[in-house]
Amino acid sequence: MNRLASETSPYLLQHAHNPVDWYPWGEEALLLAKKLDKPILVSIGYSACHWCHVMERESFEDPATAAFMNEAFVNVKIDREERPDLDHIYMDAVQAMSGSGGWPLNVFLTPEAKPFYGGTYFPPARVHNRPSWMEVLSGISRAFREDRDKIEEQAQQLTDHLSQQNQFGTNALQVNILQEERFNYTQLHQAFDAAMGQADKLSGGFGKAPKFPQTFTINYLLRYHFLTGTQEALDQALLSLDKMIQGGIYDHLGGGFARYSTDTEWLAPHFEKMLYDNALLVLSLCEAFQVTANPVYEKIIRQTLGFVIDELMDEEGGFYSALDADSEGEEGKFYTWSLAEVMDVLGEEDGPWFAEIYDVTEKGNWEHVNILRVRDEERWKVEVGSMKWEKCRKALMARRGGRVRPGLDDKILTSWNALMNLAFSSAATVLNDAQIRQVAEKNMAFLWSYREKAGEWRHNYKKGEYKVAAFLDDQAYLIWAMTGLYEMGGDEIWLNRAKAMMDEVSAAYSDEESRFYYYTQKGQEDVIVRKKEIYDGATPSGNAVMALNGWKLGVLTGNESWKNRSRDMVDAVLQVATRYPTSFGVWSSLLAELATGTFEIGILGPGADEKRKQLLLKYLPFKVVQSAENNREDLPLLMGKNSGADALVYLCRDYVCKKPVESIEELFQLIESELPGKSDTAQ
């Protein structure tokens, strides 16, 4: 066993028996590289990564390869989910060098931790002009010995490039301009046109294979439809969700979504199931359900959350990170079926019926086996959830339960837990479900308890250990989730904690010159660049979420400085957000709110809680809500308000309110009359 045996990360533990003398990232490895004057090989991956497993089997478990690595390099293994800060830096470096990236990520550094060469997967023998791993190792080792000056120069140039790339947002802002002139509907139309230019109008989603869920873009299209009534926006959003739900990316038996599809039709995923993907898809499905009341969306929300509870939730209330793509060394083996096995389980009565709906054939639809996907959409819509369907599902799940299960990544990440917490609170709100609400509350109580034990927020937790300092995403997502809990139930403890965390984040992460936030905290010394993440990727940018948090909490508390900073942040990304909304989906949605204005809703008087619940069942973006049974002068949206025998509902803009109404239906009539995007002048 090597030094990784004492780690808690499942990914690092997977490599603990390699003959490679792996080090975890840390002072010991970095000092050793300087002492021995050896290059550092950093290999980054994650436990559910299929090609990471492949390269381990082919190269890292090979004694001869390992011997050369041990002789020529100081070898460091990093779990990209445990140290996303390092992954971001070295991924940027490899993308700058090669134009592409992915995992496993293999990067060569000088003893000062500056990158000078890298790539992703390397095979054990040269194939298709891709060099073998041993060719790469021997070439790098020789160049480091014989051409050191050139390597040092290249490393410095690349480090300078990463630093320069990080200056985003330092441009001068337009100041003293009215908000309605700063943010407007022309920008929203530009973002919509750009998103639709990438849209797959046949199979849903955006771009070509491989296809990722792109939930932020879907959410933007739902908001654009709400504001403008544009049917094309709604159609593309719903088509994207429908095709994912019906495709092989969704687990039709056990619930939950795989990470992405390798094809345009959503048939063949990389089979790993990540916590964050499922959280973000539930959030989009909750909004789609509010818009359409489609019962299929409710079923998928419940099945997906059921999967999370059954397979990714621990007894304390935390959520695990992922399920592996592989089992028995084969990708997708746990999830795929032969026609013969389906018939054996379901028999002649139900087998042909199930096989026809889910595209199960003798030939197979993927590598001679079958990935379950909906082929007969109309029958599926009628049958899904029926007694017959449920009988078949349970029988097949029982057979699948006897297979070798994929590996479980059981580390608990604060950021991903916060996203799933938001998903549970959103589902509890739109489905009015007390049991789902209890899961959200239990999870946040768990997260808060380990913060108190650690004395501060940390990024990860496992078996009582809190090893890595929190990153911006951890705290940004937590504020977002706490705001969601406050909206769900009106419990002010979450509002107060979110407010306090806004100040904590400003103290630890702010770059005041650019209005943005660094990814790492002040004082962290083991990174060559303090990055500022701006783009929305597989998870939302921490900066985008902080802009959203600042705006929402600014309205809820009356804090103008938070609101002003959010405006400045959106202003700084305005040009790229409107041109490339698929990379700036969260930003685009906040831009839509700034262009429209926020619906400030106060509900005061007897029955306020019930009216809050009625309001939250309906789709209404760009809102903040405060409610109370009795007068409250300490809450900005209720200050100076009166109540009647029954709760009154106030619609306000910039704390200036219309005459109150008595019902949620009347409130929506008021809102509809105020939407400028549906008038001719807005186009």
N, C-alpha and C positions, 0 to 999 in steps of 0.2 A: 504494500500500500504506500502511496505517496502522500505528500503534505495535504492533499485535498480531503483526506479521510476525516479530518477534524472539522470540516466545514458543515454548514446546515443546508446549503443550497442543493436541491436534488440534482441539478445539472452538474455541479462540481463533484458531487458524490458519484455520479455516473462515471467519472474519469479517475476516481480514486485508486483503481486497480490497474490503470495503464502503466506500462513500463516507462513512459515519459515521466521525468522528474518534475511534475507540475508544481508550481507555486500558486497560491491565490494572490491576487493583486494586493500589494502592501509594501511596507517599508523594507521587509526582509529581502524581497526579490529585487526591489529597485536599488538598494545598497549593494547587493551582490553583483548586479550588472556593472555598477561603477567600479567595484573592487576588482573584478575579473576582466573589466573592459570588454565585455561581450555584448552583442546585440540582444535585444529582448524580443522574443516571439510572443505576441499576445494573440490568443485564440479565443474568440467570443462566440457564444451560442446560447441556447436555452433548452430546457429539458424536453419540450415537445417538438423539437426541430428534427425533421426527418433526415435532411442532408448532414446535419451535425452527427447523427448516429452513423450514417454511412461513412463519413470521413474517419470517425473514431475506429470503426471496424477495420477499414482498409489501411489506415496509416498509424494512428496513435496506439493501436494494440500490436503493431508489428515490431518485434524486438530490434531488428536492424535499423529501422527508421527511427525508433525511439533512441537508440544508442547515438546516432548522429545528432539528433536534436539535443540530447543531453550534453554532448561534447561541444557543440558549436554555439549554443544559445542558452539564455536563461528563459525558461518556458513558463508562461503565465496563462492560466485559465480564468476567464471572467464569465459570469452569468449575466447576460445583457439585461435581464429583468431586475437583478440585484444591484447592478451598477449601470443604469441607463446613461449616466453622465459620461462615463468613459466610452460606452458604446456609441453615443452621439458624436463624440469627438473623432474617434477612429473610423467610424463609418463615413463621416464627412471627408476624412483624409483619403480613404480608399475610393470614394466616389469622385473626388477631385483627380485622382491618379488614373482611374480606369473608366470612369463614366457610369459605373454601375455598382451595386452593393447587394448585400444579403447575408444570410447566415448559413454555414459558419463563416465568421469574419476572421481572417488571419492577417495580422499586421505586424510588420517588423519595425522596431524602434531602436534608436540609438540608446546608449546607457542613460541618457538624460530624458528618456521617454518621449522623444520626438519621432514621429513616424516618417519613414522614407520609402517603404514599399508595402504593398498588400494586395489582397484579393479575397475571394470567397472560397468556394469548394475547389480543391485540387485533387485530381484522381491519382491512384497509385502508379499508373502508367500513362504516358502521353496519349491523348486522344483528341481528334478534331482540332489540332493546333493548340490545344490547352496543355501546358507543360505538366509533367508529373510533379508530385509533391517533393520527391527527392531532388529533382532538377532545380526546383525553386530553392530548396534548402541549401544545396551545394553552391548554387549561383550567388545567393545572398551572402553566404559565409565567405566565399572567395572575394567578392566585391568589398566586403567589410574589411578584410585583411589587406587587400591590394589597392583599393581605390577609396580609402577612408575619407580623404578631403572632399571628394565628389559626393559621397553619401552624406557627410555633415552639411554640405551646402544645400543639397536637395532637402534634407530634413528641416533646415532652417527656413528655406523658401516655403515649404508646405505649412510649417507652423505659422509663418507670417500670413500666409493666405487664409488660414483658419481664423486668425485674429482679425484680419481685415473683413472677412465675411461676417464677423460678429459685430460690426459697427452699425448694423441695420437699425434704422429708427433714429439716428442722430441728426437727420436732416431738419432744417428749420420748419416749424409749423406755421400754418396760416393762423394768425391771431386776430382777435377783435372782429371776428366774423360771426354773424348770427348762425345758430345751429341749423335753421332751415335752409340757409345758403351753403353751409358746410356739408350737410348730408341731405340728399334729395332722391327723388324717385328716378331720376335719370340714371343714377348710379345703380339702383336696384334693377332696372331694366337691362343695363349692361351686364350685370352679374348673371341675370337669368339667361340672357342670350349666350353668354360664354359657357354656362353650365349645359345648356341644351345643345351647344355645339359638340360637347363631349358625350352626349347621352346616347345609349344604345336603345333605340326605340322599338326594337324587336324583342330583345331578351331582358331589357331593364338594366339598370346600373349605368356606369360611366366608363368610357375608355374600352380598351381591348384586353384580352387575357394576358396575364392573370388579372382577375377582377376581384376587387375588395368591396365590402359593403357600402362604403362612402355614405354613411348615415348622416353626416353633417350636411352634405349636399341635398339629400332627401328632405331633411328638416327645413332647409332654406326654401326649397320648392313649395313645401306646404305653407310656409309663411308668405311666400310671394303670391300664391293662389288666394290666401286669405285676404291679402291687401288689394289685389287687382282683379280677382275673379277669373284669372287666366286658366282655362281648363287644361291646357297643355302641361302646365306646371303640376297640377294635381295628378293628371294621368301618368306622367313620368315617375312621380314619387311613388304612386301606388303600384304601377307596373314593376318597379324595381323591388319593392317589398314582396309582391306576389310571386315573382319569379324566383326570388331567393327562398321563400317559404316552400315553393313547390319543387325546388331543385334538390340536388344531392348535398348541397352545402348545409341543408337542414336535416337533423336526425329525426326522421318521421316516427321512429319507435320510442326513443328515449328523450326527445326534446333537446333543444340547444343547437347552436350554429357552429360550424367549423370556421376556420380563420378566413379563408378566401377560396375562390374557385380557380382551377387551372385552365378553364375554358370559358367561352362567352355565354354558355347556356346555364351556368351554375350547376352542372352535373357533377364534375369530379373535383372535390375539394382537396387541399392538403388537410388531412383529417384531424389535426390538432384542434381542440376546443379551448379557446382562451376566455378567461373571465371577462376581460374588457369588451371583446366583441359582443358577447351576449348581453352585457349591460347596455351598450350603445344601441343595439338592435331592439331591445325591449323599449328603450326610450322612444325610438322612432315609431315602433308599433303602437305605443300608447297614444302618441299624437295622431297616428292614422286611424286608430279606433275612435278617438274623439271626433275626428272629422267625418267618418263614414258610418260608425256604429256597426261595422262589418263583424259578425260573430266569429269569423275565422281568425281575425286578429286577436280577439280575446282568447281563443283557444291556444294560439301560438304563444301569447304572453304567459298564460298559465302553465303550459307545458315547459317553456324555457325556464321559468322561475322554479318549477318543480324539479327540473334537472339540476339547477344550481343548488337547491336545498338538499336533494338526495345525494349528489355526487361531489359537490364543491364546498359544502358548509361544515365546519367543525363544531364540536359540542359547545365551545365557548361563544360561538356566534360569528367567527371570522370566516371569510371566503378564501378557499385555496385558489391557486393561480391558473392551472391548466390541466388538461388530459392530453396525453401523448398522441401523436399520429400513428405510432407503430405499436404492434403487439406481435410477439413471436418473431421479431425482426422483420416484419412485413407491414408496409404502410396500408392502413385501412382494413386490415384483416378482420378486426373486431366488428366492423359495420357492414360488410358486404355479404351477399347471398348468392347461392346458386338456385336455379328454378327447382331442382330436385329437393333441396333442403326446405324451401318454402312449402312445397307440396307435402313433404313428409310431416311438417309441423301442422299445417292447416287442413290437409286432406282434400279430397275431391270436391267437397261442398264449398269450401271457402277459398281454397288455394288459387283456382283460376281467376276468381273475382278479384282477389288481392293482387295477383300478378299482373292483371290487365291494368288496374289503376296505377300501380307503381312501377311499370316498365320492367318487370322481371321476365327474362326470356332464357331459352336454352343457350343461346349464343352469348348472352351477357351484354351489358352496355358499357363496360369498362374493364379492360384487361381480362376478359373471359369470365368475369363475375358481374354481379349486378349491384349497383348503388341504387337504393330506393329513391325514386323521384316520381313526381306526379306526372303521368302521361295523359290521363283522362281527367282534365280539369273540372268539367261540369259534374261528373259523377263524384269526384272527390269532394267538391264543395258541399254536395248533398250528404255524402256518407261520413265525412270526417267527424268523429265524436259520437257516431251512432253506436248502438249496442253491438252490432256485428263488427264494426271497425274496431271497437275497444276489445272485443274478444280476440280478434286476430292479433292486435298489437300486444296484448298480454301474453299470448302463446308464443309469439316470436321473441319477445323480451325474455321470457323464461328460457328459451333455447339459447339466446345470445348470452344470457347470464352464466351459462356453463362454459363459455369461451375464456381464453386467457385475456384478461383485461389490459387495456393500455395503461402505461405508467401514470401516476398522479404526481403532479408538482404541488406539494403541500405547503410551500411557503406562502405567507400571507403578506401581500403588498398593500400598503396604505392607500396608494393612489387608485389601484384597481378596485379595492374594497369600497372606496368612496363612490366610484362610478356605479358599482352594483347597488350600493345603498340608495343612490339617487334613482336607479331603475326600480327598486322595490317600493320606494315612497311614491314614485310616479304611478306605478301600477296600482298601488293601494288607493291612490286618489281617483284615478279614472275608472277603476272597477268598483270603488267604494267597498273595499275588502279589508276587514279588520285583521284577519290572519296574516295577510301580506304585510300590513302595517306593522304588526308585531315583529316580523322578521327584520324590517328596516330598523326598528327601535332597538332590537337586541344586538344587531350588528354595530350600530353606532355606540351603544353602551360598551360593547367589547373594545372598539377602537379607542374610546375615551379612557377606558380602564388601563389599557397598556400605555397610553400616553402618560397617565399619572404614575405608573410604575417606573417608566423610563425617565420621567422628569421632563420630557420634551417629546415632540413628534419625531418618530423615526420612520424610515422607508419600509423596513421589512420586519417580520416577526415570525419566529418559529421556535417551539419548545422553550419558551421563556426567554429567548435571546432577541435583542433588538440591536443588530450589528451596524447598520448603515444609517447615517444621518439623513434626515428628510430632504427631499428635493422640492422644487417649486410645485411640480405637479401634485405631490402629496397634499400640500396645504391648500393649493388652489382648488383641487377637487373636493377636499373636505369642506371648505367654505361653501362651495356649490351644493354639496349634499346637505349641509346643515340648513342652508336657505330652503332647500326642498322639503326638509322635515318641518321647518317652520310653516311653510305654505300648506303642507299636508294637514297639520293639526293645530297650528296656532300656538304651539308651546314656545314661550319666549326664551326658554333656556338656550334653544338653538340659535335664535337671533342674536342673543347676547354673546354666545361663544363665537359665532361667525364674525361679529363686529370686532371682538378681541383679536381674532386671528388675522383680520385685515391689517391691524397694526403690527402684529408679529411678522407677517410676510414683508411688509414695507421695511421693517428694521433689518431683516436678514437677507433680503434678495434684491432690493431696489437698485436700479441704475438710474439715478435721478436725471442724468444728462439726456437720456434717450426716452424717458418715461416708461421704459420696459423693465422687466425683471430678469435677473440672472437665473439660470437653472439650478445653480448650487449656492449654498449659503456662504456668507462672509467667513473667511478664515479657513476654508477647505484648501489644502495645499497640494493635493496629489493629482491635480489636473493642470494641463499645460495651457488651457484656455477656459475662462469662465464664459460658457456659452449663454446666449439668449435665444431660446427656441421660439420661433414665430409661426411656423407652418403647422397646420393641423395635419397630422399623419394618421396612423392607425388609432391613436388616441388624440384628444384635442390638445392643442398647444396650451401650456400653462399660462402663457401671456394672454391668449384669447379668453381663457376662463377667468383670469384675474380682471380683465376688462369687463367681462360680463358681471362678475361679482361686484366690482366697484360701482357699476351702474345700478344694479338691483338694490344693493345695500345702501347706496347713496340715496336712492328714492325712499327706501323703507325707513331710513334714520334721519334724513335731511342733511347728510354730510355732502356738501357741495364739492369739497376737494376730491373725494373719491369719484364723483361724477365727472369732474373736469379732467382728471387723469384718464378715465375711460374714454372720453371724447378724443383726447390727444392721441391715445394709443390707436384708436380706430382711424383717426385722420392720418397717422403715419403709415398705415398699411392700405390706405384707400385705393390707390392705383392698382396694386397687385391683387387686392381682394376682388375688385370688380373684373379684372382680366382673367384671374385664375381662381374662381370660386371653389373649384373642387379641391384646392389646397388651402382654402381659407373659409371653409363652411361656417365655422362658429363666428368668425369675424363678420361674415356676410349677414348672418342672422342678427347680430348686434347692430350692424349698420342699418338694417331694415327697421329696427326699433328706434334708433336715433332719428331716422328720416321720418318715421311715423309719429313718434311720441309714445310715452308709456301710459297705459291705462291704469291709473291709480284708483284702486277700489277699496272703499271703506264700508264695512258692514257693522252697524251699531244697533244694539237693542236686543230684546228677548227673541230667541230663535236665530241669533246671528250665526251660530256654528252650523246649523242645518242649511242655512242659505249659502254659507261658504262651501259646503259639500256640494250643493246643487251647482254652484258656479264652476267648481273645479271639474265637474263631469264633462263640461263642454270645452271645445277647442277655442282657446283664447290666448294667443301668444302676446308678448309685450305687456304683460300685466304684473302688478304687484298687489297683494291683498293683505289687509289687516282687518281683524274683526274682534268684537268684544260684546258681551251681554250688557255691560254697564259703561258709563262714560269713562274715557281714557284720554287725559290731556298729555300723556307722555309718549303717545304714538302719533307720528306726524299725519297719518291718513285719517285719524279719528279726532284729532285736536279740533275743538270748537264745534263738533258735530252734535246734533240732537237725535234722539231716538223716539219712536212712537210706542204704541202698545205692542206693535210687532217691529222686528228689525227693519231699519231703513238702509237702502243701498245707495252709496254715493259714488259717482263717477267724476274723477278729477283729472286735471292736467296741470302740472307744475303747482300742485296744491290748491288750484282754483277749481271749485266744484260746481257741477250742475245741480239743479233741484233734485233732491233724492227721490228714488222710486221704491216701490214696495216689493217688487218681484225681480227675479233673475231674468225672466223673459223681457221685461221692460228695460232692464240694463242692456241686454244685447241689442234691442232696438235702438237705444241711444248710441251704442258703439257703432252699429252698422251705418248710422247716419253721419258718423264722423270719419269714415274711412275715405280719405281723399283719392286713394289709388283706384277706386272703382268709378271715378268720374272721368269724363273726357279730358279734362285739363291735366290730369296726372299722367296721361299717356303722351 
